[in-house]
Amino acid sequence: MTLISIGTGVFLLGVYAVKTFERVIREEGQMAEERRAIISLLNHDLKNYLTLISGYHGLYNQQDDPRLARAHAKIEENIKKIDETLTAAGLYSKIRDPSFEMKVEMVDLTRLMRDTIEKTLEDFPSNDQSVSFEADDTFRLRGDSFLLAACFENLIRNAMTYGGGRLDISIKDEGETYRIEFRDYGDGIPDGMKERIFERLESGKKVEGMKGTGVGLALVKKIVKMHDGDVWVEDNPEGGAIFVVRLKKDGGS
């Protein structure tokens, strides 16, 4: 198996995964249970294919040939993107199930954010990435810690991928709510896209100019709404975007 065939396989797998998820979510005639079963099966099988591709990539990566370095990096980057998309889509499907119940508890929001940042940054070893976190106190709220971590992780990944290599995160107490900001320094988001970027999976349509599949941001919105909160995008005065999550302290009750 050649490097070219591996790269082609990664590309085709990514296209297949995204198109399949779009089709499954868009088709109104399918039973909900059937839709969930298909997504679960795809999630499992495609992740197995990714493991296989990653294994072959690892073998080729042992070859000491500087000409292949850029190709190796691209393959690894796209393997990660596909894996992240599948993980987000699988969770998105799961929490849309009417029988799904959140595990509500008192959550240490400050600690959860620190742990999520640390975990997510393990996938971004480059020294070019800078992340800061500011919280004036130990903040707590009622919610599902697993879902909130998934929400924060997707916002961090989005900023680290498209936000210019710098991310400033902060939590502010606003009385009955917390305002959580994810401030990046990338290209920013045009006004016409600020609401639509969260709607990709609901509409089933491609958002013009949008990077990525939109699965992660759709998951973010769903989790925030499950906690009776809000999420939106503002312009960063210094250039870039600010993703804002507002959560009620008792929003998960």
N, C-alpha and C positions, 0 to 999 in steps of 0.2 A: 504494500500500500504506500503510495507516494504522498509527499507533503501536500501536493496540489489536490489530490483526491480527498485528503482529510479536510483541508480547508473548504472544498466544495461541499463536502458532507455536512460540515458545521453550518454553512450558509443555508443549504437546502432544509436542514433540520429546523433552523430558526424560522424560516419562512413557513414551513409546514405547521409548526407549533402555533405561531401567531394566527395564521389563517384559520386553523381548526378551531381555536378558542373563539375567534370572532364569529365563525359560523354557528358554533354550538350556542353561544349566548344570544345571537341575533334571531335564531329560528323560534318563532312564537309557538309553533305547533307541537314542539316536543314536550313531553312530560318532564316535570322538574326532576323526578327521581332518575329518569333515563339520562338527562343532561348531566347530572352529578356523577353518574356511573361512568359516562364517557370521559369526562374530564379527569376523574380519578384514574381511569385506565391509562389515558394519555400521559398523565403526570408521571405515573410509575414507569411506563415503557420508555418514554423519552428520556427520563433521567438515567435509565439503564444504558441507553444509547450514548448519552453524554459521558458516562463512566468509561465506556469502551473507547470512545474517541479520545478522551483525556489520557487513557492508558497508552494508546498509540502515539499521541503527542509527546508524552513523557519519554518514550523510547527515542523518538527523533530528536528530542531536546538534548539528549546525551551526546549527540554528534557535535564535535568541535568545529563548527563552520560558521563564521561571523555573518556570512551572507544570509543565513537562515534565521538570524536572531529576530529580525523584524516580523517575519512570517510567523515564527513561534509565538511572539507576543500578541499578534492579532488573533491567532487561533485561540490562545488562552483567554484573551479578553472576551471573545464572542461565546466561548463555552460558558464563562461566568454569567454573561448577560442572559443566555438561554436558560441556565439553571435558575437564576433569580426570577425570570419571568414565569417559569413553570411553578416555582414555589409560591409566588404571589397569586397566580391564577388559581392554584389549588386551594389556597386559604380563602380567597375571594368566593369561590364556589361553595366552600364549606360553610362560611358564615351567612350565606344567603339562604341556606336551608332553614325553613320555618321551624324545624325542630331544634336548631342550634340554640344553646343557652350559654350566656357569658358566665364566667366564674368571677363574680364580683367580690372584691375584698378591699381592705384599706391598703393603698399602694403608696410606697415611698417614691414619689415622682422624681425627686432629685437623684436618688440612687439608681432608679431604673434608667434614667437618661444617661448617667455616667457609664453604667454597665453596657448599655446598648451602643454607645459611642465606641467604647473599648472593643466590643465584639465586632462591630462593623468595620472598624479600621484595620482589623486583621486581614481583610481582603484588599486593602489599599496600602501596601507596604512602601510605596514611593515616598521619598523625602520631599517631593514637590507638593504634597498635600498638607494643609494646615487646618486644624479644627480647634476651636476654643469653646468653652462652656462656662456660662455665668449663671449662678443662682444665689440669691441673697440669703436663703434659708433652706431648711429641710421642708420641702412641700409635700403634702399628702392629699390624696383624693380617693374616692371610691371608684373602682373600675376593674377591668380585666387586665392584669399585668402582662399576660402573654400577647393579647391583641394590641395593647398600647405599645409594647416593645416592637411589634411588627410594624405598626404605624410609624414610629420614630425611625426605625431602621430604613424603611423605604424612602423617607424624606432625606435621611442622611445620604443614602446611596445615590439618590437623584441629584443632590447637590454636589457630591464628590465626583460624579460622572460628568455633569454638565455645568457645574457652577464655578469654573475658573480656578479650582484647586484650593480655595479658601472657604471655610464655613465657620460662622459664628452662631452659636446656639445660646439662647437665654430663656429663663422662666421668670415671669413677673406675676406677683400676687395682685389681683384686681378686685379683691373683696370676696365675692361669691364665685369667681372664676380665676383660672390661670391663663395667661397669655404666653404661649410658647412660640418663639421665633427661630426660624432656620434661615439665616441671612447668608446668601452666597454672592459671588462677585463675577458671575459669568456674563452672558449676553443679555440677560433679562428676558421677560416674557411680554409680548405685545398685549395691549389692552383687550383686543378682540379675542385673545386666547385664554385670558386669565380664569374664566369660569369653565370654558370648554375643555381644558386639559384634564379636568376631573371627571368628564362625562364620556370618555372614549368607549368604555364597555357598555354603558347604557344606550348610547346611540348606535353603536356598531359601525360607526363611520370614522374614517381617518381624519384627524384634525390637521389641517394644512399648516406645515411648518413645525409640527410637533416632533420632537426627538423621542425615540423609543416607542414602545407599544402602548403606554398609558395604563398598563395593568397595575403597576405599583401605586400610582396616584388614585386610581379608582378604588383600590383597597384602602388607601389612607382615608378617603372621604367616607367610605362605608363604615370603617371602624370609629371614626370621629362621630358620625351620626348615631351610631349605636350607643355612644356615651353622651348623647344629647348635646353635642358640641358643634362647633363650626370650624371650617378650614377655608382659607382663601389666600390669594397672592397679592402682594403689594410691590411697588417699585422700590429698589434699594437706591437711595439718593447718591450713593457712591458708585453705582453701576451694578447691575445684577438684579436678583429677585429676593423677596422675603416671603417665605411660606409661613403663614401664621395659623396656629391651632389654638382655639379657645375652648377650654374644658371646664365644665362646672365641677366644683369640688364634690358634689354628691351626684354627679351625672350618671354614674353607673348603677345607681340604686334603683 
